[in-house]
């Protein structure tokens, strides 16, 4: 897997993931399980890899200058 999630994108994913997970405690009934969607941005932030970005050819990582 090639890294395609940059630093700012990673921070946004962590905040969004935690906000979504908080819905588990804030909502009532079956609607609360929508918060489990927050696991996805947390996993992509941790791995620094987004499969959707890979399919679309997008990368938010800064480009490395020079190198071989």
Secondary structure, DSSP 8 states (H G I E B T S, - for coil): ------HHHHHHHHHHHHHHHHHHHHS-GGGGGGGGGHHHHHHHHHHT--HHHHHHT---S----S--
